C-alpha cells in the first residue's frame, strides 16, 4: 500500500475520552505528515452499551479540537457506510465465506454448557479454552439445525500450537503463543459481528494501511492477524501507543478529575492547548520544546519517537500549557472563547456581548495574563461586570483594619475626582504624587484601593483596573469602601 490511510474508530458508548482523543490526534498527525487520509468509523454494533447522543458528542469534540477526518460520518467517502451497524451484510458474507472454506464453523454450545467447561477446567487448574465440541460437526448438519431455528455463533478455527508474530512500529516484534487462544467467536448468535472480526473486515474494505491505537489493544492484534490470514487479506502495519495512566500509575478514571474532552472544554481549557498537551502524552520531539502549533506537530511527529512507557496524566502540565496559550493566542480568538463563559456566569447577555465587544475584549486583555483557564478568567473579570458587594475576609483584616486607611482612601478619592483624563497614565501619576506627599509606602495605598475596587486582594494592575472601570465607578466604589471601613471600625 503506497497511500497512507489510517482510521479512528470510536465506540459511541460515552463522550470522547482523553485517551481516545489522543489516538485520533496521533492518527491525524501521521496522516497529514504522510499526505494520507484519516477515516472516521463508528463502531456501533455493541447495542447494549450504545448511548444515543454519543456520536454527536464525539464528532463535536473532534471538530472543536480541530481534528478533521477525510472520510466518515457527515463527510462521506468511497468506502462507506462508515457506521458498522450499516455494514452487517458484509460481515455475514465474509463469515459465510470462511465457513464454506472450512476455516470457520457453527457452534451451538449454550452459555450453560460453556460455563460447565469453564468450571471443569478451573478445577483442573487450567485456563479456560473452548473444548472444540462443535469443531468437527458436519456443515450439512449444522446448516440443517440453523434452518430449524437453532441459534449458533460462528467460530474461527485456530491452530492448537505455534506462534503469531506481530510486527509493531512502536514495540518491535511481539510474539504470542497460540495456546493462549481458543477458537475465536467471529459472529454472535444474534447475527452481530464480534469486535475483532468487524474491525479486520472493515480495515481491509476501507484500505487502511496503518492501525495506530492504544497499547491495551495489543492483545487483540494476534487474533486480528489470524483473521487477516484466514480471510486472505493483505496484512497491515500496527502501532500501539503506551496507555495513559493516572499520577499514581493506576488506570485513569473519573476520580482523577476530568477525563473527557467535553469536561475539559467546560472547565475553560482551549482546544489548541489540549491538542498540544495530548501530543506530548507519550511522544517526544527529542528536544525541550513544549509548546507546539498543530503545524509544528505535523512536521515533527514520528512514530519511532512514541514512547513505549505509559504516559502520566498530569492536569498541572495541561493547566500550565493552557495559560501559555491564553497569553499568546490572538486576543480576539481568546475573547470569542471567553464570551460563552461570561454568558454562562450571567455577567453579560448575548445582546451586551455583541454591543460591548470592544469593552469585553479590553477586559480580557487586562485579565488573561494572570489566569490559566477561561473559568479563572471569567471569575477574575467579575469585578468589572458586577458591583462589589463584599470584600475578601483576609483582605479586610490585612488592609481595611489599618489605622487611618479610610482617610487614605478619602484623599485618593479626592485626587481622582479632580482628574479630567481618567486613564492608566494619569491615575498612576496621581497616586505616585499622593504617595510621595504622604510619605507612605506605595502598598499602603495601592492594596486597600485594589480591595475597594475589586473586592479582592489579587487583580490585574491597579491602574489598568481603574481605566477599565472608569472614573464614576472607581469613585463610587472608593466611597462605598470608606463607609464600610468606618462601620467596621466602630
C-alpha positions as CSV (number, residue, x, y, z in Angstrom):
1,X,0.0,0.0,0.0
2,X,1.5,3.3,-1.1
3,X,-1.1,5.6,0.2
4,X,-1.2,6.1,4.0
5,X,-4.8,5.5,5.3
6,X,-5.4,5.5,9.0
7,X,-8.6,5.3,11.0
8,X,-10.1,6.4,14.2
9,X,-12.9,4.0,15.2
10,X,-14.6,5.0,18.4
11,X,-17.5,3.1,20.0
12,X,-20.3,5.5,20.9
13,X,-20.7,4.5,24.5
14,X,-19.9,7.8,26.1
15,X,-18.1,11.1,25.5
16,X,-14.7,11.3,23.7
17,X,-12.3,10.2,26.4
18,X,-8.9,11.9,26.6
19,X,-7.2,8.6,25.6
20,X,-9.5,8.3,22.5
21,X,-8.7,12.0,21.6
22,X,-5.0,11.2,21.7
23,X,-5.5,8.2,19.5
24,X,-7.4,10.3,17.0
25,X,-4.8,13.0,17.2
26,X,-1.8,10.7,16.6
27,X,-3.6,9.2,13.6
28,X,-4.4,12.6,12.2
29,X,-0.8,13.8,12.6
30,X,0.5,10.7,11.0
31,X,-1.9,11.0,8.1
32,X,-1.2,14.7,7.5
33,X,2.6,14.2,7.7
34,X,2.4,11.5,5.1
35,X,-0.2,13.2,2.8
36,X,-2.6,10.4,3.7
37,X,-6.2,10.1,4.8
38,X,-7.9,9.8,8.2
39,X,-11.0,7.7,8.1
40,X,-13.6,8.1,10.9
41,X,-15.5,4.9,11.5
42,X,-18.2,4.5,14.2
43,X,-18.2,1.0,15.7
44,X,-21.8,0.9,16.9
45,X,-22.5,-2.9,17.0
46,X,-22.5,-3.2,20.8
47,X,-26.2,-2.3,21.1
48,X,-26.3,-2.8,24.8
49,X,-23.8,-0.1,25.6
50,X,-24.7,2.5,23.0
51,X,-25.6,6.0,24.2
52,X,-27.9,8.0,22.0
53,X,-26.0,11.3,22.0
54,X,-22.5,9.8,22.0
55,X,-22.0,10.0,18.2
56,X,-22.8,13.7,18.0
57,X,-20.7,14.4,21.1
58,X,-17.7,12.6,19.6
59,X,-18.0,14.4,16.3
60,X,-18.4,17.7,18.0
61,X,-15.4,17.2,20.2
62,X,-13.2,16.2,17.3
63,X,-14.2,19.3,15.3
64,X,-13.6,21.5,18.4
65,X,-10.1,20.1,18.7
66,X,-9.5,20.7,15.0
67,X,-9.0,17.1,14.1
68,X,-10.5,16.8,10.7
69,X,-11.4,13.5,9.1
70,X,-11.2,13.0,5.3
71,X,-13.8,10.2,5.2
72,X,-16.6,9.3,7.6
73,X,-19.9,10.5,9.0
74,X,-21.1,13.8,7.6
75,X,-18.2,13.8,5.2
76,X,-18.8,10.7,3.1
77,X,-16.3,8.9,1.0
78,X,-15.8,5.9,-1.3
79,X,-15.6,3.3,1.4
80,X,-18.9,3.9,3.3
81,X,-21.1,3.4,5.0
82,X,-19.0,4.5,8.0
83,X,-21.2,3.0,10.7
84,X,-20.6,-0.6,11.4
85,X,-24.3,-1.2,12.1
86,X,-24.9,-0.4,8.4
87,X,-22.3,-2.9,7.2
88,X,-23.7,-6.1,8.7
89,X,-24.3,-7.8,5.3
90,X,-20.5,-7.6,4.6
91,X,-19.6,-9.2,7.9
92,X,-22.1,-12.0,7.3
93,X,-20.9,-12.6,3.8
94,X,-17.2,-12.9,4.9
95,X,-18.1,-15.2,7.8
96,X,-20.1,-17.4,5.5
97,X,-17.1,-17.5,3.1
98,X,-14.9,-18.7,6.0
99,X,-17.4,-21.4,6.7
100,X,-17.5,-22.6,3.1
101,X,-13.7,-22.6,3.0
102,X,-13.6,-24.7,6.2
103,X,-11.8,-22.0,8.2
104,X,-14.8,-21.4,10.5
105,X,-17.7,-23.4,11.8
106,X,-21.1,-23.0,13.6
107,X,-21.0,-23.6,17.3
108,X,-24.3,-24.5,19.1
109,X,-22.8,-24.7,22.7
110,X,-25.1,-22.9,25.1
111,X,-23.8,-20.5,27.8
112,X,-24.6,-23.2,30.4
113,X,-22.5,-25.7,28.6
114,X,-19.6,-23.3,28.2
115,X,-19.8,-22.5,31.9
116,X,-19.6,-26.2,32.8
117,X,-16.5,-26.5,30.7
118,X,-15.1,-23.3,32.4
119,X,-15.7,-24.7,35.9
120,X,-14.2,-28.1,35.0
121,X,-11.1,-26.6,33.5
122,X,-10.7,-24.2,36.5
123,X,-10.9,-27.2,38.9
124,X,-8.2,-28.9,36.9
125,X,-6.0,-25.8,37.2
126,X,-6.3,-24.9,33.5
127,X,-7.1,-21.6,31.8
128,X,-10.4,-21.7,30.0
129,X,-10.4,-22.7,26.4
130,X,-13.3,-23.8,24.3
131,X,-13.2,-27.6,24.1
132,X,-14.0,-27.8,20.4
133,X,-17.2,-29.7,20.9
134,X,-18.8,-28.4,17.6
135,X,-15.5,-28.1,15.7
136,X,-16.0,-31.3,13.7
137,X,-19.7,-31.0,13.2
138,X,-20.6,-31.7,9.6
139,X,-21.6,-28.4,7.8
140,X,-24.7,-30.0,6.4
141,X,-25.9,-31.0,9.9
142,X,-25.1,-27.5,11.2
143,X,-27.0,-25.8,8.4
144,X,-30.0,-28.1,9.0
145,X,-30.0,-27.1,12.7
146,X,-29.8,-23.4,11.7
147,X,-32.7,-23.9,9.2
148,X,-34.7,-25.4,12.1
149,X,-34.2,-22.2,14.1
150,X,-31.4,-23.1,16.4
151,X,-29.1,-20.3,17.4
152,X,-25.3,-20.6,16.8
153,X,-22.2,-18.5,16.9
154,X,-19.5,-18.8,14.3
155,X,-16.0,-19.6,15.4
156,X,-12.7,-19.3,13.6
157,X,-10.5,-22.4,13.6
158,X,-7.3,-21.6,15.4
159,X,-4.2,-24.0,15.3
160,X,-3.6,-25.7,18.6
161,X,0.1,-24.8,18.7
162,X,2.6,-22.4,17.2
163,X,3.2,-18.6,17.3
164,X,1.7,-15.4,16.0
165,X,4.3,-12.7,15.3
166,X,3.2,-9.1,15.4
167,X,5.5,-6.5,13.9
168,X,4.7,-3.3,15.8
169,X,6.1,0.0,14.8
170,X,6.4,1.1,18.4
171,X,7.2,-2.1,20.3
172,X,9.1,-4.0,17.6
173,X,8.3,-7.7,17.1
174,X,6.0,-9.2,19.7
175,X,5.3,-12.9,19.8
176,X,2.1,-14.7,21.1
177,X,1.8,-18.4,21.7
178,X,-1.3,-19.9,20.0
179,X,-2.1,-22.0,23.1
180,X,-3.3,-18.7,24.7
181,X,-6.3,-18.6,22.3
182,X,-9.3,-20.8,21.7
183,X,-11.4,-20.8,18.5
184,X,-12.5,-17.2,18.3
185,X,-16.1,-16.3,18.1
186,X,-16.4,-14.0,15.0
187,X,-20.2,-13.8,14.7
188,X,-22.6,-13.8,17.7
189,X,-25.8,-15.8,17.8
190,X,-27.8,-12.6,17.3
191,X,-26.1,-12.1,13.9
192,X,-23.8,-9.3,15.1
193,X,-20.0,-9.5,14.5
194,X,-17.5,-9.5,17.3
195,X,-15.2,-6.6,17.7
196,X,-12.1,-8.2,16.2
197,X,-13.9,-9.7,13.1
198,X,-15.7,-6.5,12.2
199,X,-12.5,-4.5,12.7
200,X,-10.5,-6.6,10.4
201,X,-13.2,-6.8,7.7
202,X,-13.6,-3.0,7.8
203,X,-9.9,-2.2,7.8
204,X,-9.5,-4.2,4.7
205,X,-12.5,-2.9,2.9
206,X,-11.5,0.7,3.7
207,X,-7.9,0.1,2.5
208,X,-6.4,1.0,5.9
209,X,-2.6,0.9,5.8
210,X,-1.7,1.6,9.4
211,X,-3.6,0.9,12.6
212,X,-2.4,3.3,15.4
213,X,-4.2,2.7,18.7
214,X,-3.7,2.3,22.4
215,X,-1.5,-0.4,23.8
216,X,-4.5,-2.0,25.5
217,X,-5.5,-3.3,22.1
218,X,-2.1,-5.1,21.6
219,X,-3.7,-8.3,23.0
220,X,-6.3,-8.2,20.2
221,X,-3.7,-7.9,17.5
222,X,-2.7,-11.6,17.2
223,X,-6.3,-12.5,16.9
224,X,-6.7,-10.0,14.1
225,X,-3.5,-11.2,12.4
226,X,-5.0,-14.7,12.4
227,X,-8.2,-13.3,10.9
228,X,-6.2,-11.5,8.2
229,X,-4.5,-14.8,7.3
230,X,-7.8,-16.8,7.2
231,X,-9.6,-14.1,5.1
232,X,-6.7,-13.9,2.7
233,X,-6.3,-10.2,3.3
234,X,-3.0,-8.3,2.8
235,X,-1.6,-7.6,6.2
236,X,-1.3,-4.0,7.5
237,X,1.0,-2.3,9.9
238,X,0.3,-1.8,13.6
239,X,1.5,0.7,16.1
240,X,0.4,0.6,19.7
241,X,1.0,3.7,21.8
242,X,1.5,3.5,25.5
243,X,-1.5,3.8,27.8
244,X,-2.3,7.0,29.7
245,X,-2.2,6.3,33.4
246,X,-3.2,8.4,36.4
247,X,-0.4,10.1,38.5
248,X,-0.5,7.0,40.9
249,X,0.0,4.8,37.8
250,X,-3.4,3.3,38.1
251,X,-6.0,3.2,35.3
252,X,-7.3,6.6,34.5
253,X,-10.8,7.2,35.9
254,X,-13.3,9.9,37.0
255,X,-11.8,10.0,40.4
256,X,-8.7,11.6,38.9
257,X,-10.7,14.5,37.5
258,X,-11.9,15.4,34.1
259,X,-11.3,12.6,31.5
260,X,-13.4,13.7,28.5
261,X,-12.8,16.5,26.0
262,X,-16.3,17.9,26.9
263,X,-15.3,18.2,30.5
264,X,-12.0,20.0,29.7
265,X,-13.9,22.4,27.4
266,X,-16.4,23.2,30.2
267,X,-13.5,23.8,32.6
268,X,-12.2,26.5,30.4
269,X,-9.3,24.8,28.5
270,X,-8.6,25.9,25.0
271,X,-8.6,23.4,22.1
272,X,-5.1,24.2,20.9
273,X,-3.7,23.8,24.4
274,X,-5.4,20.4,24.8
275,X,-4.0,19.3,21.4
276,X,-0.6,20.5,22.4
277,X,-0.8,18.6,25.7
278,X,-2.1,15.4,24.1
279,X,0.7,15.5,21.5
280,X,3.2,15.3,24.4
281,X,1.4,12.4,26.1
282,X,3.6,9.5,25.0
283,X,5.5,11.3,22.3
284,X,8.6,13.5,22.5
285,X,10.2,15.7,19.8
286,X,13.6,14.9,21.1
287,X,14.1,18.4,22.4
288,X,13.0,20.6,25.3
289,X,10.3,22.3,23.3
290,X,6.9,22.0,24.9
291,X,4.6,24.4,23.1
292,X,3.7,23.3,19.5
293,X,1.3,24.5,17.0
294,X,-0.6,21.8,15.1
295,X,1.6,22.6,12.0
296,X,4.8,22.1,14.0
297,X,3.4,18.8,15.5
298,X,2.7,17.5,12.0
299,X,6.2,18.4,10.9
300,X,7.9,16.8,13.8
301,X,5.7,13.8,14.7
302,X,7.3,10.4,14.1
303,X,6.0,7.0,15.3
304,X,9.5,6.0,16.2
305,X,9.6,8.8,18.8
306,X,6.5,7.4,20.5
307,X,7.4,6.1,24.0
308,X,7.0,2.5,25.0
309,X,6.4,3.7,28.6
310,X,3.0,4.7,29.9
311,X,2.2,8.4,29.7
312,X,1.2,10.0,33.0
313,X,-1.9,12.2,33.1
314,X,-0.9,15.5,34.6
315,X,-3.5,18.3,34.7
316,X,-0.9,20.7,36.2
317,X,1.0,20.4,33.0
318,X,-2.1,20.9,30.9
319,X,-3.1,23.9,33.0
320,X,0.3,25.5,32.5
321,X,0.2,24.9,28.7
322,X,-3.3,26.4,28.7
323,X,-2.0,29.5,30.5
324,X,0.7,29.9,27.8
325,X,-1.9,29.8,25.1
326,X,-4.2,32.2,26.9
327,X,-1.3,34.7,26.9
328,X,0.0,34.1,23.4
329,X,-3.2,33.5,21.3
330,X,-4.8,36.2,19.2
331,X,-6.8,38.4,21.6
332,X,-9.9,38.3,19.5
333,X,-9.7,34.4,19.5
334,X,-9.4,34.4,23.3
335,X,-12.3,36.9,23.6
336,X,-14.6,34.8,21.4
337,X,-13.7,31.7,23.5
338,X,-14.4,33.6,26.7
339,X,-17.7,35.2,25.9
340,X,-19.7,31.9,26.3
341,X,-18.3,31.7,29.9
342,X,-19.4,35.2,30.6
343,X,-22.8,34.3,29.3
344,X,-22.9,31.2,31.4
345,X,-21.9,33.1,34.5
346,X,-24.5,35.8,33.8
347,X,-22.0,38.6,33.5
348,X,-23.4,39.7,30.2
349,X,-26.3,39.0,27.9
350,X,-26.0,37.9,24.3
351,X,-27.0,41.4,23.3
352,X,-24.5,43.0,25.5
353,X,-21.8,40.7,24.3
354,X,-22.4,41.9,20.7
355,X,-22.8,45.6,21.6
356,X,-19.9,45.8,24.1
357,X,-17.5,43.5,22.3
358,X,-14.6,46.1,22.4
359,X,-15.1,46.6,26.1
360,X,-15.1,42.9,26.8
361,X,-12.0,42.5,24.7
362,X,-10.3,45.1,26.8
363,X,-11.2,43.3,30.0
364,X,-9.9,40.0,28.6
365,X,-6.7,41.7,27.6
366,X,-6.1,43.0,31.1
367,X,-7.0,39.8,32.9
368,X,-5.7,37.0,30.8
369,X,-2.0,37.1,31.8
370,X,-2.9,36.2,35.4
371,X,-5.1,33.2,34.8
372,X,-4.7,29.7,33.5
373,X,-8.2,28.8,32.3
374,X,-11.3,30.6,30.8
375,X,-13.2,29.8,34.0
376,X,-10.5,31.6,36.0
377,X,-10.6,34.4,33.5
378,X,-14.3,34.7,34.0
379,X,-14.0,34.8,37.8
380,X,-11.2,37.3,37.6
381,X,-13.3,39.6,35.5
382,X,-16.4,39.6,37.7
383,X,-15.4,42.9,39.3
384,X,-15.9,44.7,36.0
385,X,-19.4,43.4,35.3
386,X,-20.8,43.2,38.9
387,X,-20.9,45.7,41.7
388,X,-18.6,44.9,44.7
389,X,-20.9,43.7,47.4
390,X,-18.3,42.1,49.7
391,X,-14.6,42.1,50.4
392,X,-12.3,39.2,50.8
393,X,-12.0,38.4,54.5
394,X,-8.3,38.2,54.6
395,X,-8.1,41.5,52.7
396,X,-10.3,43.2,55.3
397,X,-8.1,42.0,58.1
398,X,-4.9,43.0,56.3
399,X,-5.8,46.2,54.5
400,X,-9.0,47.7,55.9
401,X,-8.1,47.4,59.6
402,X,-5.0,49.5,59.4
403,X,-5.3,52.9,61.3
404,X,-6.0,55.8,59.0
405,X,-6.8,53.7,55.9
406,X,-10.3,55.3,55.5
407,X,-8.6,58.7,55.4
408,X,-6.1,57.5,52.8
409,X,-8.9,56.3,50.6
410,X,-10.7,59.6,51.1
411,X,-7.7,61.5,49.9
412,X,-7.3,59.2,46.9
413,X,-11.0,59.7,46.1
414,X,-10.5,63.5,46.3
415,X,-7.5,63.5,43.9
416,X,-9.1,61.1,41.4
417,X,-12.2,63.2,41.4
418,X,-10.2,66.1,40.1
419,X,-8.8,64.2,37.1
420,X,-10.1,65.2,33.7
421,X,-8.4,62.4,31.8
422,X,-9.0,59.1,33.6
423,X,-6.6,56.6,32.0
424,X,-3.7,54.4,33.2
425,X,-1.1,57.1,32.8
426,X,-2.9,59.9,34.7
427,X,-4.3,57.7,37.5
428,X,-0.8,56.2,38.1
429,X,0.8,59.7,38.2
430,X,-1.9,60.9,40.6
431,X,-1.2,58.0,43.0
432,X,2.6,58.5,42.8
433,X,2.3,62.1,43.7
434,X,-0.1,61.4,46.6
435,X,2.2,58.6,48.0
436,X,5.2,61.0,47.9
437,X,3.3,63.8,49.6
438,X,2.0,61.5,52.4
439,X,5.5,59.8,52.8
440,X,4.0,56.3,52.8
441,X,4.9,53.1,51.1
442,X,3.1,52.5,47.8
443,X,1.4,49.3,49.1
444,X,-0.3,51.2,51.9
445,X,-2.5,53.0,49.4
446,X,-2.5,50.6,46.4
447,X,-3.6,47.4,48.3
448,X,-6.6,48.9,50.0
449,X,-7.6,50.7,46.8
450,X,-7.5,47.3,44.9
451,X,-9.6,45.7,47.6
452,X,-12.1,48.7,47.4
453,X,-12.4,48.5,43.6
454,X,-12.5,44.7,43.1
455,X,-13.3,43.2,46.4
456,X,-10.1,41.1,46.1
457,X,-6.5,41.2,47.1
458,X,-5.3,40.0,43.7
459,X,-6.2,41.6,40.4
460,X,-4.6,42.9,37.2
461,X,-2.5,46.1,37.6
462,X,-4.4,48.6,39.7
463,X,-4.3,51.4,37.1
464,X,-5.4,49.0,34.4
465,X,-8.4,48.2,36.6
466,X,-9.1,51.9,37.2
467,X,-9.0,52.7,33.5
468,X,-11.4,49.8,32.7
469,X,-13.9,50.7,35.4
470,X,-13.9,54.4,34.6
471,X,-14.0,57.4,36.8
472,X,-17.6,57.2,38.1
473,X,-17.4,53.5,39.2
474,X,-14.0,54.0,40.8
475,X,-15.2,56.9,42.8
476,X,-18.4,55.2,43.8
477,X,-16.5,52.0,45.0
478,X,-14.0,54.0,46.9
479,X,-16.8,55.9,48.7
480,X,-18.5,52.6,49.4
481,X,-15.3,51.1,50.9
482,X,-14.7,54.2,53.1
483,X,-18.2,53.8,54.6
484,X,-17.6,50.1,55.1
485,X,-14.3,50.7,56.9
486,X,-15.8,53.3,59.1
487,X,-18.6,51.0,60.1
488,X,-16.4,48.0,61.0
489,X,-14.1,50.3,63.0
490,X,-16.8,51.5,65.3
